[in-house]
Amino acid sequence: MNLFAAKIIFVTIFQIPDDMTVHKALVRIMTSFDFDEIASLIEENAPGIKKSLQNGKYVEFKKVVNRLYNTSAPWVYHTDPHEKMFIDFYNKVGHLYPKPTSPKPEGIFAEELALMVSKKPKYLAKRNSKGIPLKYHHWLTVHYMREEYGNATVLKLMKATSKIVNP
């Protein structure tokens, strides 16, 4: 068996992209916590990554990237008309639940949350395991990322990600 045939078998069995640079970039993207690095890796390898995401090995990664992009885009680009409601809510009681990983809030936060939900019950119907409406959770995630990493970094990451997702 020649080297070319061995490579085809290896790539087929392990479903690694033909371009090892793209494979290395995908592995780094999946393991990095540095958003600037992730954005740069996506920008530098966008065509190859987009092609690789059609590969069965990365189908779950593709689903996650698409979901994260699609749930974050309205808040990054300020296109959801309910954003002011979330900003007002956060300004009032957000200190009790300042980030998406905070413990489940009780007391005044729960009361204010119930009030907010009562105003838009259909829009805020889906909830996470802590009882927080998913739309607010998505907004809070973007808000937290902006505070933690800066708006420019969040925009850079979203711009890069837009090149590999299927919105």
C-alpha positions in Angstrom: 0.0 0.0 0.0 1.4 3.4 -0.9 1.4 6.5 1.3 -1.5 8.1 -0.6 -3.7 5.0 0.0 -2.8 4.9 3.7 -3.7 8.6 4.0 -7.1 8.0 2.4 -7.8 5.1 4.8 -6.6 7.1 7.8 -8.8 10.1 6.8 -11.8 7.9 6.1 -11.5 5.9 9.3 -10.9 8.9 11.6 -12.8 11.4 9.6 -10.0 14.0 9.9 -10.1 16.8 7.3 -7.8 16.5 4.4 -6.0 19.6 5.6 -4.3 18.9 8.9 -4.0 22.7 9.5 -7.8 22.9 9.6 -8.0 19.9 11.9 -5.4 21.5 14.3 -7.3 24.8 14.2 -10.6 23.0 15.0 -9.0 21.2 17.9 -7.5 24.5 19.2 -10.9 26.2 18.8 -12.6 23.5 20.8 -10.1 23.7 23.6 -9.2 27.4 23.8 -10.8 29.9 26.2 -9.2 32.8 24.5 -11.8 34.4 22.3 -9.3 36.5 20.3 -7.4 33.3 19.5 -10.6 31.5 18.5 -11.7 34.4 16.3 -8.3 34.5 14.6 -8.3 30.7 14.0 -11.8 30.9 12.5 -10.9 33.8 10.3 -7.6 32.2 9.1 -9.3 28.8 8.4 -12.9 29.7 7.5 -13.3 27.9 4.2 -11.6 24.7 5.5 -13.6 24.8 8.7 -16.9 25.3 6.9 -16.0 22.3 4.6 -15.0 20.2 7.7 -18.2 20.9 9.4 -20.0 18.9 6.7 -17.9 15.9 8.0 -19.8 13.6 10.3 -17.1 13.9 13.0 -17.9 17.5 13.6 -21.7 17.4 13.3 -22.1 18.0 17.1 -19.6 20.8 17.0 -21.5 22.3 14.1 -24.8 22.1 16.0 -23.3 23.8 19.0 -21.7 26.6 16.9 -24.9 27.2 15.0 -27.0 27.2 18.2 -24.6 29.6 20.0 -24.4 31.9 17.0 -28.1 32.0 16.4 -29.0 32.5 20.1 -26.4 35.2 20.5 -26.7 37.2 17.3 -29.9 39.1 18.4 -28.1 40.3 21.5 -24.7 41.1 19.9 -26.3 43.0 17.0 -29.1 44.5 19.1 -31.9 43.2 16.8 -34.3 41.8 19.4 -37.0 44.4 20.4 -37.2 42.9 23.9 -33.6 43.9 24.8 -34.6 47.0 26.7 -36.8 44.9 28.9 -33.8 42.7 29.8 -31.6 45.7 30.4 -34.1 47.3 32.7 -34.6 44.0 34.5 -30.8 43.5 34.9 -30.3 47.1 36.1 -32.9 46.5 38.8 -32.0 43.0 40.1 -29.2 41.7 37.9 -26.7 42.0 40.8 -28.5 39.0 42.3 -27.9 36.8 39.2 -24.9 38.5 37.5 -23.8 35.8 35.2 -25.2 32.6 33.6 -23.4 30.3 36.0 -24.6 32.1 39.1 -26.6 30.0 41.6 -30.4 29.9 41.2 -31.7 33.2 42.5 -34.6 33.5 45.0 -36.4 36.3 46.8 -36.8 39.7 45.0 -35.1 38.3 41.9 -37.7 35.6 41.6 -40.5 38.1 42.2 -39.2 40.5 39.6 -38.6 37.6 37.2 -42.2 36.4 37.6 -43.4 40.0 36.9 -41.3 40.2 33.8 -42.6 36.8 32.5 -46.2 37.8 33.2 -45.7 40.7 30.7 -44.4 38.4 27.9 -45.5 34.9 28.8 -45.2 33.4 25.3 -41.8 35.0 24.6 -40.4 33.9 27.9 -42.0 30.5 28.1 -39.0 28.2 27.6 -36.7 28.0 30.7 -33.4 26.5 31.7 -32.8 24.2 34.6 -32.7 27.1 37.0 -36.1 28.4 35.9 -34.6 31.3 34.0 -36.2 32.1 30.7 -33.9 31.0 27.9 -34.2 34.3 26.1 -33.0 36.2 29.2 -30.3 33.5 29.7 -29.0 34.1 26.1 -29.1 37.9 26.6 -27.2 37.5 30.0 -24.6 35.3 28.4 -23.8 38.0 25.8 -23.9 40.7 28.4 -21.5 38.8 30.6 -19.2 38.1 27.7 -19.1 41.8 26.8 -18.2 42.7 30.4 -15.6 40.0 30.7 -13.9 40.2 27.3 -15.0 43.5 25.9 -17.4 44.4 23.1 -14.7 44.4 20.4 -13.7 40.9 21.2 -17.3 39.7 21.2 -18.0 41.4 17.8 -14.7 39.9 16.4 -15.8 36.4 17.5 -19.3 36.8 16.0 -18.0 38.2 12.7 -15.6 35.3 12.4 -18.2 32.7 13.4 -20.7 34.1 10.8 -18.3 32.8 8.2 -18.7 29.2 9.3 -22.3 28.9 10.5 -25.6 28.3 8.7 -27.9 30.8 10.4 
